[in-house]
Amino acid sequence: MVVCHCNRLTQAQITAAIAAGASRPAEVYAGCGCGAQCGCCCRTILDLLRTGEGACPSN
């Protein structure tokens, strides 16, 4: 599932960045080789960070 349309980041890419140690949205973007654009995905990224998601059901 695409979470960030500006950067075309998928949930799998985001959870991989979290699994690699990202603990803030800026670290997730950096881990994926991009930066925040419009910010619409920040809430979803924060939710994934809070739940420790490397384990969301459908990627």
C-alpha positions in Angstrom: 0.0 0.0 0.0 1.3 3.5 -0.9 1.4 5.7 2.2 3.3 8.7 0.8 2.1 9.7 -2.6 4.7 12.6 -3.0 7.6 10.2 -2.5 5.9 7.0 -3.6 6.7 5.3 -0.3 5.0 2.1 0.5 4.1 0.8 3.9 6.7 -1.9 3.4 9.4 0.7 2.9 8.3 2.6 5.9 8.2 -0.4 8.2 11.6 -1.4 6.9 13.0 2.0 7.9 11.4 1.6 11.3 12.8 -1.9 11.7 16.2 -0.4 10.8 15.9 2.0 13.8 14.0 5.0 12.6 12.1 6.5 15.6 10.8 9.8 14.1 9.2 10.7 10.8 12.3 12.6 9.7 14.4 9.5 10.3 11.9 7.4 8.3 12.1 9.8 5.3 15.9 9.8 5.6 16.0 6.0 5.8 14.0 5.9 2.6 16.2 8.4 0.9 13.7 11.3 0.7 12.2 14.1 2.7 8.7 15.3 3.7 6.8 17.1 1.0 3.2 17.9 1.8 3.1 16.1 5.2 -0.2 14.2 4.6 1.5 10.9 5.4 3.0 12.1 8.7 0.1 10.9 10.7 0.2 7.4 9.3 4.0 7.3 9.8 3.5 8.4 13.4 0.9 5.7 13.9 3.3 3.1 12.5 6.1 4.3 14.8 3.8 4.3 17.9 2.7 0.8 17.3 6.2 -0.4 16.4 5.0 -1.5 13.0 7.3 -3.7 11.2 4.1 -5.8 11.4 1.1 -4.2 9.7 -1.1 -6.9 8.3 -1.1 -6.0 4.6 1.8 -4.4 2.7 
